[in-house]
Amino acid sequence: MNRTLVWQLAWRYMRGKRSANAVPILSRISMVAIAIGTCAMIVLFSVFNGFELLVRDLYKAFYPELRITAVKGKFFPITEEERLRIQQVRGIKDISYVLEDNILLNSNDEQRVATVKGIDRKYFDVNNIRPFLIDGSDSVTAYPAPTAIVGMQLHNEMGLDVHNVFSILTLYYPNAKSDNLTLDPQSAFQSLKLKPDGIFQVQEEFDGRYLLASLDLVQNLMQAEGQFSSLELSLKDGEDAEDVKEDLEKALGQKYKIETRFEQNRTLYMVMRTEKWAVYAILLLVLLIASLNMIGALSLLVLEKRKDMAILSTMGAQPSTIRSIFVSEGILWSMTGGVAGLLLGTALCLGQQHFQWIKMQGSFIIEAYPVTMQWQDFVLILVTIIIVGLLAAWVPAKRASKAEAPSLRST
């Protein structure tokens, strides 16, 4: 008996009229349960995808595609030979030289510890921070008036005003060259006065910690002329960060540590992925529980169709063929519920994307829950549904293949 006939019989049993028993009710309940579970799975996956893409976009403001730091020490110089080696690596688009460290801020009798980033002109080409500038200038200057771009939370806590020419921010950094602290305590710190000239708002982790200033000024403040804390790189379109990283490691050797954006935020990305798979495991358990109704319905269907199986056996059908019919029936039931759930979930996701039905309370970055559908999730869910259908149908189908012989003798 060919596979086409097997599927035709399975389709007939699914659509055909049945006697007044619990099979139609249980089969429809199982399909509805699978549809609900599938719908929840694609919706939750899409929400997780939306948040992951949102976080990635936010972190692009301060985490480049590739970052080079020293294996030992806080700051390091770059020789001309090393610069040439880096520039010759294929796939690199722009290079930004950065000097970053913690400093003490003082303004309007307010003090707090923050992190200053000395940046060059290429910084805004390497890092995607311009979309998050909400007020003031989108660049920093060293002369004639030293300026800084400050995080929104830091700006508010320090009582700054980018539109007030008298609003000044003073930075203090330990003076490593001071050798006369007893007679001159003030020499223990280097200081730098900056005018806040711009405000960025990314998220609390950055808004309450960072300020950006000219690289030359920060190097002078930290007495680290010609030194950097990191080199931040952007890549050309279509280049793979891992491949470029390998080429850089070959060019620079073991002296430097090179990290991709994922490696710079490994914990964050691992947590997000773990949460997504945890949700998948929970919803898979829901689908397995829903398949119990399918097992019961298929078992009753086997009893109902014993005469049909006996007739097929007399026509030469093998036990494996009988088993295939009910396995196919289970797959049809699960696929019917699964496809219906995917269609409903897709409609809900598209509606959220276009109409933003569910809002995020108290969010300053986005108004509604982000939703992003990915084809890989659809493939995973469809494969999961097929496997659930196979598992649910296997035991009743096996019983059907063993039960056909007595039915044949009775005829």
Secondary structure, DSSP 8 states (H G I E B T S, - for coil): --HHHHHHHHHHHHHS---SSSHHHHHHHHHHHHHHHHHHHHHHHHHHHHHHHHHHHHHTTTS-SEEEEESSSS-EE--HHHHHHHHHSTTEEEEEEEEEEEEEEEETTEEEEEEEEEE-TTHHHHS--GGGEEEE-SS---SSS-EEEEEHHHHHHTT--TT-TT--EEEEEE-TT---TTT-GGGGEEEEEEEEEEEE-S-HHHHTTEEEEEHHHHHHHTT-TTEESEEEEEE-TT--HHHHHHHHHHHHGGGEEEEEHHHHTHHHHHHHHHHHHHHHHHHHHHHHHHHHHHHHHHHHHHHHTHHHHHHHHHTT--HHHHHHHHHHHHHHHHHHHHHHHHHHHHHHHHHHHHH--SB-TT-SS-SB------HHHHHHHHHHHHHHHHHHHHHHHHHHHHHHHHHHHH-
